[in-house]
Amino acid sequence: MKKLIIKIIGVLLLICFLIYLFYSPRLKFDVLENPNKDATKTTQNKVPNTNEESVENSMPKEGIGTWVGQNLKKLTDTYGQAERVYSYKGDFKNYIFKKHNQYYLVTTKHNIIRSVYATGKAAKVNPLKISDNASHVFEKYSINPEPTIKVDGKQYELELSDSDMKTQTLIKFKDVYAQVYIDQQSNEIVAVRFLDNEALAAFKPYQMLSSKGDKEVQSNHDDLPYEQNANQLMTLYEITNEMRKLKDAKPLTVNNDIAHIASFNLYEATGTDSVEFTEDALKQQLNDQDIPFLSTSQNVGYDFNDVPTLIHSWLNSDIHRSRMLNSKYNEMGGEVTNGYYTLIFVEDK
């Protein structure tokens, strides 16, 4: 009798498990939205000895910080012509420069350098250093979590959230800022972007309030040039691989067939009232296109104004980080459109 009861219980448990498998929600790929849409003030949590606006850090004497404000010709005389050039928004243009263990994304306006994003172990980000311990940043420099900037006669207040302070803190060097990208897991500097007020206002990496009525300045994805998406996608590939190299993971090969899947996947997911990216749908699409794979996953981001901020947000999100840096993947394909960024990672057979 006892054995019969155990068997009955076992059968019931099996039935419950099968029902769960059949009706359980499909595995979804979370969409990482720009967290600074709802950033919280950090006034009550200011870093010690960093809240004095009057305290000014000394300007860099060398490195990419000295490029800001210079004519682009000065850079091309040293590094040669850029590998890629594309319009960003308004009158801004992006230039990609690469050297051994150096990756630079240079943004200009009317041929004057407004911003330089740099990563790679040999990138010249003086007085900072890639892979250095981020604690040194807070020990050496004055940091104001609520700086005020002026652009075209208008005044804006930036608000760095607690998360911003830990992952993309902002250092002011006279008229130039350094946005320091930090890997929170290892507490290491993984990239630095030097930029002026105008670029800071255009990129909006932090919550930004207008001085008139403290109205938040919203992002607008409709004013971007048509050719930007394809170039932003290339930049997405490049910086993803730069992060993998910094973390001793092999760079991923770009597979255009997977990119077509990413484009279709994004179209399907955003074509409904409920935006949803699922593992089942992704695997089905790969199978339908006869793309062989052992495993796959996907990162999705939304409402980011530029690729560097998105990549470093993925890096500091555990689930997105695990996909982006996973050593088992060897191929990727993606899409950028309508404020969405997606990367599909594949372990091929």
C-alpha angles and dihedrals in degrees: 000000000000092000090049091053091049090051092049091050090048092051091048091050090049091050091049090049092050091048089051092051092049097047102029117114117267117253106270129204106228117233109229107217123198102275093207092074084082101023117161125225119258098200092117093047104046117159110256115267093005105094098084109107089189092061107092128195117228116260117255112261095205141009131053093321088073091054094068110099093019127116113262090237090071089060096044090050087062103033102025124229120341119258091229136010126191140160116258110185134316107348095335122119130190124219124191118211124180133187132159106308090347127106122178129185105192121191120198139181118203088348093303115121111242101168141012123194113194136184137156129091093272098042113134102236098147132205084026126055133214113246091017118136108271092218087078089064093062092041096052107033139058110237127190113198091200108044123171121221133189123215125174092344093309125113125219133185118215121206120203111202122217087261091051091053090055100040109023108014120177126230122192118218104182103284095352129075129206116212104203114204111208130192099224093199095058096021090229131136107248101173142358131207121197114198144156130237095272094053091044090055092046096049095042095198089165135040106283126199127195115233088233106085093333090270114173114244108235128213119249119204094179097073095063120113115255094241093055098085095063092046093045087053091054089050089049090055093046099049091043089058091044089056091048091052091051088053093047095250120134116257116256123244115236110239113196092200089059089047089057088052090050090052093050092042091053092046092051095045097048095040092080135064090252113054107215134165115192136183092229093056092047094050091047091052092049091050092047090056092046093241107157116225142159096200138355142185139173141221120206128187131181139196098010116143096212141016100246093058091048095048093050091047088055089048091056095045108085098217095043091044092053091055097043095049100034109133094210092070118084104168137049141180130181151171137218121199142132094005093310125117120190134178124187116203120203136188102206126214 
